Amino acid sequence: MLHTHLLNLPGLVPYADALALQRSLAEAVKAGERPDTVLLLEHEPVVTLGRRTQETELHLPGSVEVDVVETDRGGKSTYHGPGQLVCYPIFDLTRHGQDVKRYCRDLEEALIRTLAPLGVAATRIEGLTGIWLESPPRKIASIGIHISKWVTTHGYALNVDLDPAPFTEWITACGLEDTAFTTIARELGRSVDVDEVRPHAVAALEDVFRLELAEASVHALPMSRVQVEVAGTA
């Protein structure tokens, strides 16, 4: 079992702050100054553009006020906002097999196992990224990663309880035309708080990646050099 920090960030985290935190943690992990770290959070509304995003994917209504941010992750455009659980694993893949395809499959498996105890039967669909529900196909989670010197940033976004309209009305999310997007709340027919899902996400990550996650806290956002404190320690 790999000792790994868990940062459960409260409130709505601006995308720029989370990106700065990821990059700072990644440098610390590369330098051997910190263990692998998992960030769980919710973002303020933002459209992010992956390296393969095409201009035709953006069709924001004139009345919408939302940040649009170019990123270094793979994939295309997506939307983040309140009611979505975002997971950013900062992992040194030399400890996880040094296999990028396996890492992506493991993230997918962690999402499937996160949803199962909530009564949502999710799956992969051949040729499509992310995690889906079938009959008819509808997307519930997206994955986009970046790897530098075998250290990962970015990760997955799981739709818990939010209006999925931005995925189709503001952008052509993931470059997928005529795709339906869904949420845990919509599938269960009830309201679901992100905090209800976090423990399932933690347990799934521990199982799939063979981790022992220790709760930690970060003192400020953003930070040039991260100061992380493990709960119960000095």
C-alpha positions as CSV (number, residue, x, y, z in Angstrom):
1,M,0.0,0.0,0.0
2,L,1.4,3.4,-1.0
3,H,1.2,6.2,1.6
4,T,-0.5,9.1,-0.2
5,H,-1.9,12.5,0.9
6,L,-5.6,13.4,0.4
7,L,-6.6,17.0,0.1
8,N,-10.4,17.4,0.4
9,L,-10.6,21.1,-0.6
10,P,-13.7,22.9,0.8
11,G,-16.0,25.4,-1.0
12,L,-15.7,26.3,-4.7
13,V,-12.1,26.5,-5.9
14,P,-11.2,28.8,-8.7
15,Y,-9.6,26.8,-11.6
16,A,-6.5,29.0,-11.7
17,D,-5.8,28.3,-8.0
18,A,-6.3,24.5,-8.4
19,L,-4.0,24.5,-11.4
20,A,-1.3,26.4,-9.5
21,L,-1.6,23.9,-6.6
22,Q,-1.4,20.9,-8.9
23,R,1.8,22.3,-10.5
24,S,3.4,23.1,-7.2
25,L,2.6,19.6,-5.8
26,A,3.8,18.0,-9.0
27,E,7.2,19.7,-8.7
28,A,7.4,18.6,-5.0
29,V,6.6,15.0,-6.0
30,K,9.2,15.0,-8.8
31,A,11.8,16.3,-6.3
32,G,10.9,13.6,-3.8
33,E,9.8,16.3,-1.3
34,R,6.2,15.1,-1.0
35,P,4.3,11.8,-1.4
36,D,1.8,11.3,-4.1
37,T,-1.3,13.5,-3.5
38,V,-5.0,13.3,-4.5
39,L,-7.0,16.5,-4.7
40,L,-10.8,16.3,-4.4
41,L,-12.7,19.5,-5.0
42,E,-15.5,21.5,-6.7
43,H,-14.7,24.3,-9.2
44,E,-16.3,27.6,-9.8
45,P,-17.9,27.6,-13.3
46,V,-15.3,27.3,-16.0
47,V,-14.8,25.9,-19.5
48,T,-11.4,24.3,-20.0
49,L,-9.8,23.5,-23.3
50,G,-7.6,20.5,-23.7
51,R,-4.7,20.3,-26.2
52,R,-7.0,18.8,-29.0
53,T,-9.8,21.4,-28.7
54,Q,-11.1,22.8,-32.0
55,E,-12.6,26.3,-32.3
56,T,-15.9,24.8,-33.5
57,E,-16.4,23.3,-30.0
58,L,-17.1,26.7,-28.5
59,H,-20.5,28.3,-28.9
60,L,-21.0,30.2,-25.7
61,P,-24.2,32.3,-25.6
62,G,-23.6,36.0,-25.4
63,S,-25.4,36.2,-22.0
64,V,-23.1,33.6,-20.3
65,E,-20.3,34.9,-18.1
66,V,-17.8,32.1,-17.6
67,D,-14.0,31.8,-17.6
68,V,-12.5,29.9,-20.6
69,V,-9.1,28.5,-19.8
70,E,-6.5,26.7,-22.1
71,T,-4.8,23.8,-20.3
72,D,-2.0,21.4,-21.0
73,R,-4.2,18.3,-20.4
74,G,-5.2,15.9,-23.1
75,G,-8.6,15.8,-24.6
76,K,-10.9,18.5,-25.8
77,S,-13.3,21.0,-24.2
78,T,-15.3,20.4,-21.0
79,Y,-17.2,22.2,-18.3
80,H,-16.6,22.3,-14.6
81,G,-18.9,23.8,-12.0
82,P,-20.6,23.4,-8.6
83,G,-22.2,20.0,-8.2
84,Q,-19.3,18.2,-9.9
85,L,-16.6,16.2,-8.1
86,V,-13.2,16.8,-9.6
87,C,-10.3,14.5,-8.8
88,Y,-6.7,15.5,-9.5
89,P,-4.2,12.7,-8.7
90,I,-0.6,13.9,-8.5
91,F,1.0,10.5,-8.9
92,D,4.5,9.4,-9.7
93,L,3.8,6.7,-12.3
94,T,7.1,5.0,-11.6
95,R,5.2,3.7,-8.6
96,H,2.2,2.7,-10.7
97,G,3.7,0.8,-13.6
98,Q,4.9,3.6,-15.9
99,D,2.0,2.7,-18.3
100,V,-0.1,5.7,-19.5
101,K,-2.9,3.5,-20.9
102,R,-3.1,1.5,-17.7
103,Y,-3.3,4.7,-15.7
104,C,-6.2,5.9,-17.8
105,R,-8.0,2.6,-17.4
106,D,-7.4,2.6,-13.7
107,L,-9.0,6.1,-13.4
108,E,-12.0,4.7,-15.4
109,E,-12.2,1.7,-13.0
110,A,-12.0,4.1,-10.0
111,L,-15.0,6.0,-11.4
112,I,-17.0,2.8,-12.0
113,R,-16.3,1.7,-8.4
114,T,-17.2,5.2,-7.1
115,L,-20.6,5.0,-8.7
116,A,-21.5,1.4,-7.9
117,P,-22.3,1.8,-4.2
118,L,-24.6,4.7,-5.1
119,G,-26.6,2.4,-7.3
120,V,-25.4,3.8,-10.6
121,A,-24.1,1.1,-13.0
122,A,-21.5,2.8,-15.2
123,T,-19.3,1.4,-17.8
124,R,-16.8,2.1,-20.6
125,I,-17.8,2.4,-24.2
126,E,-15.4,1.2,-26.9
127,G,-13.8,4.1,-28.8
128,L,-15.1,6.8,-26.4
129,T,-13.3,8.4,-23.5
130,G,-14.8,8.8,-20.0
131,I,-17.4,6.9,-18.2
132,W,-20.9,6.2,-19.5
133,L,-24.3,4.8,-18.7
134,E,-26.0,2.7,-21.4
135,S,-29.4,2.3,-23.1
136,P,-29.2,5.0,-24.3
137,P,-25.6,6.1,-24.0
138,R,-25.1,9.1,-21.7
139,K,-21.8,10.4,-20.3
140,I,-21.4,10.9,-16.6
141,A,-17.7,11.5,-16.2
142,S,-14.8,12.9,-18.2
143,I,-11.1,12.2,-18.0
144,G,-8.2,14.3,-19.1
145,I,-4.6,14.0,-18.0
146,H,-1.1,15.5,-18.3
147,I,2.1,13.6,-17.6
148,S,5.6,15.2,-17.1
149,K,8.6,13.1,-16.1
150,W,6.1,10.4,-15.2
151,V,4.2,12.7,-12.7
152,T,0.5,13.2,-13.4
153,T,-1.7,16.2,-13.2
154,H,-5.4,16.9,-14.1
155,G,-7.6,13.8,-13.8
156,Y,-11.4,13.3,-13.8
157,A,-14.7,15.2,-13.4
158,L,-17.8,13.3,-12.2
159,N,-21.2,14.9,-12.6
160,V,-22.9,14.6,-9.3
161,D,-25.8,17.2,-9.2
162,L,-25.7,20.0,-11.7
163,D,-27.5,21.2,-14.9
164,P,-25.7,19.4,-17.8
165,A,-26.9,22.0,-20.3
166,P,-23.4,23.7,-20.5
167,F,-21.9,20.5,-22.0
168,T,-24.1,20.9,-25.1
169,E,-25.4,24.5,-25.1
170,W,-22.1,26.3,-24.3
171,I,-19.7,23.9,-25.9
172,T,-19.6,20.6,-27.8
173,A,-18.1,18.8,-24.8
174,C,-15.3,16.4,-25.6
175,G,-15.8,17.2,-29.3
176,L,-18.9,14.8,-29.2
177,E,-21.8,15.9,-31.3
178,D,-25.4,14.9,-30.3
179,T,-24.1,13.3,-27.0
180,A,-26.3,13.2,-23.9
181,F,-24.8,14.1,-20.5
182,T,-26.2,13.0,-17.2
183,T,-25.6,13.2,-13.4
184,I,-25.8,10.9,-10.4
185,A,-28.8,13.0,-9.2
186,R,-30.7,12.6,-12.5
187,E,-30.1,8.9,-12.6
188,L,-31.2,8.4,-8.9
189,G,-34.1,10.8,-9.1
190,R,-33.0,12.7,-6.0
191,S,-30.7,15.5,-4.9
192,V,-27.1,14.3,-4.2
193,D,-24.5,16.4,-2.4
194,V,-20.9,16.2,-3.6
195,D,-19.9,15.4,0.0
196,E,-22.0,12.2,-0.2
197,V,-19.8,11.0,-3.1
198,R,-16.3,11.9,-1.8
199,P,-16.0,8.9,0.6
200,H,-16.9,6.5,-2.3
201,A,-14.3,8.2,-4.5
202,V,-11.6,7.8,-1.8
203,A,-12.4,4.2,-1.3
204,A,-12.3,3.4,-5.0
205,L,-9.0,5.2,-5.5
206,E,-7.5,3.2,-2.6
207,D,-8.7,-0.1,-4.0
208,V,-7.7,0.5,-7.6
209,F,-4.4,2.1,-7.0
210,R,-3.5,0.2,-3.8
211,L,-3.2,3.3,-1.7
212,E,-3.4,4.3,1.9
213,L,-4.9,7.8,1.8
214,A,-4.1,10.1,4.7
215,E,-6.2,13.3,5.1
216,A,-4.1,16.4,4.8
217,S,-4.8,20.2,4.6
218,V,-3.3,23.0,2.5
219,H,-2.9,26.3,4.2
220,A,-3.4,28.6,1.3
221,L,-4.3,28.8,-2.4
222,P,-2.4,29.3,-4.7
223,M,1.1,28.6,-3.4
224,S,4.5,28.6,-5.1
225,R,5.7,25.9,-2.6
226,V,2.9,23.9,-1.1
227,Q,2.6,23.6,2.7
228,V,0.7,20.5,3.4
229,E,-0.1,19.3,6.9
230,V,-1.3,15.7,7.5
231,A,-4.2,15.6,10.0
232,G,-3.1,14.7,13.4
233,T,0.6,15.5,12.9
234,A,2.7,18.6,13.4
